[in-house]
Every structure is written in structure tokens, then in C-alpha cells.
Amino acid sequence: MLNLQGEPASSVILKRMTDVIAHRGPDGEGFYTNGPIGLGHRRLAIIDLSPSGHQPMMTSDGNFILIFNGEIYNFRELRLELEACGHQFYSRSDSEVVLHAYMEWGEKALERFNGMFAFAVWDRVRKELFLARDRFGIKPLYYGLFGNTFLFGSEVKAILQHPICRMELDREALLEYFTFQNIFTDRTFFSKVSLLPAGSFLRTHLGDIELQNPNHYWDYHFYEPDIVRDEREYIEELDRLLRQAVVRQLVSDVDVGAYLSGGMDSGTITSIAAGQLPYMKSFTCGFDLNSASGMEINFDERAKAEMMSYRFKTEHYEMVLKAGDMERIMPKLAWHIEEPRLGQSYPNYYAAQLASKFVKVCLSGGGGDEIFGGYPWRYYRAVVNTNFDDYIDKYYLYWQRLIPNGDIKRVFKPIWSDVKHIQTRDIFRGVFTKHANELARPEDYINHSLYFEIKTFLHGLLVVEDKMSMAHGLETRVPFLDNDLVDFAMRLPVHLKLANLNEAVRVNENEAGKSDKYFQRTRDGKRAL
């Protein structure tokens, strides 16, 4: 918290805000208060388990104070570079590297980090608070200005612990969710509380009257290369980068496991990791086939996961979900997830609960579909277009997931006066503002669609995954979202992701197991992978 008018921060309120997210960091707590600034931290000890890794963390001159959530996988390389610049380190933690990197390079340090993070740094001399979030939005960071008090936290519930906050519904965010089954802007269901966009940072100073807008330091750019190399070169490079990404993300002073769903993405990650670690643990959630509905039966992938576990020699654990398990967990699930995004998430909660009994870090196959083109039936719907607006019209209709535009006014009638000025098509169109590709070929529209999915759909999945795993003090890592691997995937030719742009095969988006069925029928999607 930061009181912009200089009133002292309350240590009592700060502790209350920190205690409510104790599940995110069961290994310790720390606090820093000095005049108007108050920083609280819950520690999940992964790298350097000693007291040297305790936070808030301060530079030796006391001018910079850090609270950090996440992992920087290239912290050792950055540490060597900083040591060459004269910096001295007192721990083996990546948190201290973040602190000194910001001290040395300021906001430019963000471009050097390969990892997942949300952090805040207080500059005691300049009276400036700096907030930042990783490129892809793997770690969440919420914030809001309430009167003269600027509040932020890894979850909304931390902010709501401050007595200045009133829990009010953001009705515009509600309209956005009921249109897209997701929130594309930085709004949340909680009035005045925003989610810092992925790949951005925010500064606020003592004495500021209003908040500055976040600044983007990175964004995706999918494009068709001018010169296309031999397919074998791309495959060899993909193999190298994928192995490098997984090995990078195995850095840990605690046990690392992996989710094993039975699909290509989690299987790929597990196979590489199992070749690096002895006694790798893997985890799968399935459904009791005696009580499952037709849709849930198709989500049960235990047999495939067991086969992969046998092949990769993992120590495998399963949880079987039964009728009533979703209802049983709903109050806890709602409290942890805070606001709905995308589809069902209760299996994620149980999977994290299972993994947390054996490991503190778990690898996930998330991101593989989005960066390598895993949903062909979606992209093909908007390949043939006359111009950008034609493309928007087609794709916007497809992404109305809960209530079609024609029914919105009727459903929202009790609060229509509060939301009638919102144009959800403009919200949809606004996603593409920074992806200014020339749209001359079908491949260009495919790359536009890949950009849209990764900015909206994947981001929603990442927010859900973070909440579900951290509910159990478990850190989930996403090797597919490695800087180098993503950079490669964005310049990978479309024909190495999708097979035939001239033949669109339609799929029911609500059909269980649609990805596998589509691939078996067409051999299309994620071709290079």
C-alpha cells in the first residue's frame, strides 16, 4: 500500500492484507513499513530456502525495497552480468537478482528477465513505487486507487482487506464476461480494482493525484517470415529450444513434478523433464466412469497418462473425481478464483491439491496450443476476408460465448442504464490495437487469430491456473512460455502449424475431447510440434 498524501501506512492493516493470501506463501511472512509505504510478503520458498531469501528484500544502502512473486529462470546469467558491474550478492535467490537488476537497469531490466513474475519495488529516494508483470501474464498483479490510498496485491482479496475498500460489482466487467465468457480488458468484477496487463509496468509517486496508465514493455507479434527455411531446420531448432526451455525451468531447491494429462503438450514436457530428473513425479485427474456424465467421460485421460508414465518411468499419482465433487468444492473454489474466467476449473483445483501433497513445483503443458496453432477450427472461421472489419465481424460473432448480442439487452434489463454505452465489439476490436500486421494473405489473418487467442484465451487460463495452484501453495511453471521458444513460435510459418487453409472442418466448441477428435480426423494443428 502507498498513501499518496504521505499519511503513514498501517502495519495492522498490512498484516491483515498479507494474512488473507497466506495460502500463496506458507513458508514465511515479512513486512516493511516506512511512512506512507507498506509492503507485505508471503513466502513460498523454492530457490535458496535459507533466511537470506526472506522478503521484503532491501539493497545494502536501503534505497530499494522489493517484494517479488515468481521465478526468473536466467537469474544465474544475470547475476554474473551484475557482478561484473560491481554488485554484491548475499543470497542465492533469484529475488535478489531482480532487485539488483532494477537498481542497475531500471525498467529495462524487464526485457532481460526470462521467467514469470509480479513484483513491486519501492524507490526510497525518489518516493516512487514500481509494479511489473511478466511478458505472458503467468503471475497476476491487481491494483487500485481508493481515495488517496494506492493498493495492490497478488489477489483481489488482499486489496479488499483494507477498510477503505467497498466490495462493489463492476457492471461493465459483468457485461464483458457474459459476452465472451472472459474479460479482455484490465477490468475485474470488483469496482476500481484492475489487473495489470501482461507485459506491462506501472509507476506511481508520492504526491500523485491520479494514477498513470500502465506502460507496455513487450507484446506478441506473430508474422509470416519473408524467407522460409527448410522444414527440417525448423524442426531441429524447435527440438533444441523446447529442451532448453524445460531444462531452464527445472531450476529449484525443492522437488519438481509435472501434470500429465495424456495429451501432446504435457507429455512432451514430462518426457524431457523425466530425462533430466531421477524419480520424476507426475499427476493426473480423471473421472469416475461409474458416475461421470457423457462430457466428463470424454475428459477422462487416465489411460493415456498411465501409458506415458510407464514410458517415461515417472512416479505416477492419480485423483479420481466423482459426482458431487464439484458441488462440494464450490465455496472454496469461488473464494480462491475470485471471479469466473473461461470454462470449468474445478479439476484444476483438485489436480493442484494432489500435486501439492508431493511437490512444491509442477510443470504444465499450458501454452502449447496457443503458440503452435492447436485450435484450427477456430482460425479457419476467419481466413477469407475482404478487410480487417470483415474479419472482426466474423470472429466477434464466433467469440460470443455465453449470451448472444441479440439477447444481452433483455438479460441485462435491470442494470441496462449502467452498461448500455458499452460496445463489446469495440472491446473485441481493441485487442488487436498493437498487432498491426498487413493483412494481405490468409496467413496474416491466421496470425491475427493466434495473437487474439494468446492475449485473451490463454491469459484467462493462466489467471485460473495461478489461483488454483497457489490455493495449495504450489508453483506451476509453463515451459512453453519460455522467451526464446515463444519468439521462435511467433515467426514459425503458418504451414508448420496448420495443414490446409483451404479446407475448414467445423467443430462444436462445446464438444468434449474436441482437440483429439479433430486431430485424429484431420492431422491438423501444431504440425511442427
N, C-alpha and C positions, 0 to 999 in steps of 0.2 A: 504494500500500500504506500501511496505518497500523497500527503496533504499539500496541495499546490499553493496554499496560502501560508504555509510554514508552521501550522499547528502540529504539536508532537503526535507521533503515531502511538497508538495504544498497544502495549505489549500483551494485554489481556485479550483484546480482540484479535490480534495477530495469532496468538496461540489457538484461539477458537477456530480461526480460518485454516490453520495448519492441521489441527486435530481431525477435522472433518474429512480430510483426504489421507488419513494415516494408512489406509489400505494400499496407497501407492508407494509408500516407503516405510515398511515395518521395521527397518533396521536402525532407525535413529531419527532424531529431530534436531533442528538448530534454528536459532533466531538472531537477527541483527536489527537493532533499533538505534537511530541517531537522529534526534529532532523529528523532522516530518517523514522520514523514510522508515519503513518496516518491512523486513524480508524474512519469510519463514520457509523452512525446507523440511521435507520428509525424505529420508534416505533409503534407497534400495541399493545396497552395496553389491556391485558387480565387478568393478575394476579397482584394485587397491582397497582391500577390506579394512585396512588399519584406520586409526583415528585421523591420519593425515589426509584422508579423503573426505573429511567432515565438511559440511556446508551449513550456512553461508561461508564462502571462501574469500579471503582477502589478500591483496598484494602486500608485500612487506612494508610498503610506505603507507598503507591504509587508504590509498586513493581510489581503488576499485574493489567493489564487493560483488560477488557472483552467487546466484542460485541457478542450478542447471539440472535439467531432466533429459536423459537420453544417453547416446553413445557416439563418440567420434572415432571411427574405425581407423583413420590415418593419423591418430594423435601422436604416435611414436615418431613418424617422419616430421610432423610439425614441431615436435619438441626439439629434435636435433636442429632444425632451422632456427628456432627461437633461442636455443642455447648459443648458436653461432652469433646471434645478435646481442648476446650478453645477459640473457635471462637465466635466473637460477630457480631450480625446482626443488620442492621439499616433499613431494609425494610421487607416486607412480600413476596417478589418476589422470584420466582424460579431462576432468573438470578443470584442473589447474592449467592444462594446456589451453583450454578455451579462454580462461581468464587472462593469461599472458598474451594470447593471440589477439584478443580485443585490445589489450593495453598497447601492443605493438602496431597493429594494423587498423584498428577501429572497425568500422562496418565492412571493410574489405576482407576481414578475416572470414566472413560468412562464405565467401566464394571459395575458400580453401578447405572448408570442412566437408569431409565425406562421412555422412552419418545421419542420425536422426536426433533432433534436439528442439527444445524450447527452453530459453533461458532469459534471465534478466541481469543486467549489470548496472549498479549504481556508481556514477562518477561523482565522488565526494567533492572534488574541486569545482567542477562545472555545474554541480547540482542538477545532473541530468540522469534520467532513467532510460535505459535502452532495452527494448524487448525484441527478440528474434525467434523465428520458427524455421525449421529445416525446409529444404527445397520442395519436398513432396508432401509435407503436412502429415508426417508419420506421428509426430508428437503434437498434441493440441495446446493452445495458449489462448485463454479467454481474458477479456479486459472490458472496462467500462469506466466512465466518469460520472460520479454521483455527487452533485454539488461541487465542492472543492476537493473531493477525495477521489483519487485515481486508484482503482483496484484491479488486480489481475490474479490469475491462478490457472493451474492445470485442469481444473474442473470448475463448472459454474457454481457448484455448491460451496466452494471456498469463498467466492465473492459474496454469496447470499448470507454468509455468517456475519457480515458487517451490519450493524444496526441501521446504517444509513440506507441500505438497500430495501426496496419493497418488491416482493415477488409478483410481478405483473406479466401477463401474456403479451408477447409481440404478435399482434394480429396479422401484420403483413407477412411475418415469417410463417404463420399458420397457413395463409393462403398459398404461399410459395410451396410449402410442404405438400398440401393437398392437391397441388397441380403436378408436382414432379416426384413425389414420394422421397424428397430430398430437399436440401437447402443449398442453392447455388451461390448465393451472396454470402457476406460475412455476418448476416443476422443469426440470431438464435431464437428459441421460443421465449426467451427471457428479455423483457424490455430493457433497453440500454446496455445489454451485455452483447459484445461482439466476439467473433472468433477471428483471431489474427490470421489473415490469408497465408497459405503455404508460400514459401519462398519470399517472405517479406519481413521487414523490421519496422519498429515504431519508436520514436523518441518523444519524451515529454520532459519538461523542465519545471523546476520550482518557479512559481510565479505565472505559469501559463494560465490563460483564461479558458481556452478550449483546446481540444486535442487536435494534433496534426493528423493528417491521413497517413496510413501505412505506406511505406516505400517498398517496391518490389526490387529485389536484387537478382532474381533468377526466374525463368519461366521455361516451359516446354516449347520446343519448336520441331515439329515433325515435318520433314520435307523429303522430296524425291531427289536423289543425288543427280548431278549433271552427268557424271561419268559413272557408269555401273560396272563394277568389277565382276570377276568370275565368281559364280556361286560358291565354289569350294573355298575361296578366300574368306567370304563372309562366314561360312560355317566354322572354319578354323578359328577365326577371330572371336566368334560368339562362344565357342568352347573355352577359349583362353580367358575371356572376360568373365564368363559365368563361374568358372572355377576360382578365379581370383576374387570375385565378389563374395562367394561363400566362405573361402578361407579368411578373408578380411573380417567377416562378421562372426568368426569363431573366437575372436579375442575376448577372454573372460577369465576371471579368477574363481568362477563358480561353474557348476555343471551346465552344459548346454544340451538341449534336446531339440526335437523337431516334430511339428504336426505332420501327419502322414494320412492324407485323405484318400489316397488311391489314384489321384489324378496325376497328370504330367508334371505340373509345376511343383507340388510338394514332393513328388517322387524324385524329381531332378535334384532339388535342394538336399534331400535326405541322402541320396546316393553319393553326392560329392562330400557332404559332411561326414558320413559314415566311413569314408575312405581316409579321413583325417583324424577322427577321434576313436579311441577304443571304447567299446561298450556304449555306443550311442543309444539314447533312449528315444522312442517315438510314440506318438499318441494319436488315437483316432476316436471320434464319437460316431456311434451308429444308432439305429433304431431297432427296438424290439419288434420283430416282424409279426409277432402274435397280436400286437395292439396298434401297430402303425397304420396310418391311413395310406391310401394309394400314393399320394405325393411323397410321404415320408419314406415309403418303401424304396422309391427311386433315389432317395438321398442316402440310403444305407450303403456305404462303400467299404465295409469292414473286410469283405473277402479280398478285394483288390489290395487294401492296405496290408493285410496279413501276408499276401504273396510278396509284396515289396519288402516287408520287414524280413521275411525269410531270405530273400535275395541279398539284402544289404546287411544282414546279420545284426539287426538292431534289437535292443531290449524293448519289446513292444507292450503297450498298455492300451486297453480299450474301455470306453464307458458306453453302456447301452441305455438309451433314453426310452422311456415308456410313456404310455398315455397318462396324462396328468402332470408330467414333469414341467411342462411349460407353465401351466397354471400355478404350480407350486412355487416356482421361482420368480413369478412376475413382479411381486413387490420389490424384491432385491434388484431385479433386472432394471426396473424403471428408475430406481434410486441411483443406480450406477450409470446408466446410459444417459439419463437426464432429459434427453429429447429423442424422438424417433428419427432414424435415418435409414433409408433403403428397406430391405425386407427383413425376414426373420433373423434374430441374433441370439436366441436362447441357446442353440447348440454351441455357439462360440463361448458363451459363459461357462457351460459345463466342460467344454474341452480345456479351457484355461484352468478351471478348478482341478481337473485331473492332472494336467501337466505340472501345476504348481506344487503338487504333493511330492514331486521327484526332482524338479529342476527349478532354477530361477530365471533361466533364459530359454526361449523356444523360437526356433526358426520357422518362418511361414512362407508359403508359396505365393503370397499376395503380390499383385503387380504383373505377373507373367501374362495374364490375359490382356491387360491394358496396353502394355508396351509392345507386344508381339502380335496383336490382332486376333484375340481369342473369341470375338463375337461377330463373325462375318455377316450373319443375318441382319444385324443392326446397320452396319456400314453400307450394305448393298441397297438399303432403302433410299439412300440419298446420293447415289452415284451419278445418275443422269440428270443434269440440271441446266437451266438456261442462264442462271446467275446466282449470286450469293443469297439473295432474298428468296428465290425459289427453293434453294437448299434449306434455308431456315424454316420456311413454311412446312416442308415435308418432314424434317427432323423434329421440329417442335411438336407436330401432331403425334409423332411416334412416342415422344418422351412425356406425354401427359399420362401419368401412371395411376392416379387414384380417381380424380374427378375430371371428366372432360370439360373443356371451356364452356360448352353449352349448358352445363348443369351447375357451374360454380356460383352464379348469382343466386340461384334458388337455395342451394345448400348454405350459403353464407348470408342469407337474408337478414338474420338477427343482427349482424355486425357489418352489413354491406356498406354503410356510410363511411366506415373506418378504412375500408380496403378497396373501394371502387376505383380509386385513382391508380391502383397498381396494374401495370400491364405485364403479365407474366411472359408474353412473347418477347418483350424488350429485355427482361431478365435473362431469358434464354439466349437471345442475340448477344447480350453483353458478355457472355462467357468468352466469345471469340475476339474481343477487342484487341488483345495483344498477339493474336496468331494471324498476322496479316500476310498470309500466303497469296500468291497469284493463283487464281482458280481457273485454270485453263484445261485441265485433264481430269479424268475420273480419279486418278491417283491423288490429285490435290484435294479433292473432296473427301477421299478416304482419310488422308492425313488430318484434315479438319475434324473428322469424326473421332479419330484416335485422340486428338487433343481434347475434344469435348469430354470424352469418356474418362480420361485420366484426371481432368480437372474437377469433374463433378462426381461421377460414379465411384471411382477409386478413392477419391478423397473421403467420401462418405464411409466407405468400407474401412478406411484407415482410422477414422474417428471412432467407429464402433469397436474395432479390434483393440485399440488402445484402452478404451473404457472397460471392455470385457476382460482383458488380460490383467490390467492393473488393479481391477477389483480383487484379484487374488495375489497381489504382489509379484506378478510375473511380467517379465520383459519380453515382448515379442519383437523379433528382428525380421527384416524383409530384404533378403539378398538381391531380389530382382530390382530393388530400388537402390542400387549402387550407382554412384555418379557416372563412372565410366561405362557401365553396362547400359544405363539409360541413354547416355549420349550416343552410343553405338546404335541402339534400337531406333532412335529418332531419325537416323539417317539411313536406316536399312530400307532398300527398295520395297515397294508395296508388294511386288510379285513374290517376295520371300516371306510375306505374311499371309497373303490371300492368293487363291489359285486362279480364279476366273472371274473377272469383274463383269463379264457379260451374262453370267448366269446366276441369278439371285434365287436362293432357296429360302422360302419363308418358314419361320419357326414361331410357335406360340411362346411368347416371353414368359408365361406363367407355367409352362410345362416343366416338370421335374426332370432333371438329368438331360436337359436340352443340349448342353455343350457336347457331351459324349455322343448323343444320338446324331447331332449334326455332323460331327467329325466322322463318325462311322459311315454316314451316308455320303459325304462329300469329300472327305480327306482334306478339308479346307480349314484354314485358320492356323496361325502360329507355325507356318511351314518350316521356317528356319530352325525353330526350337525342336 
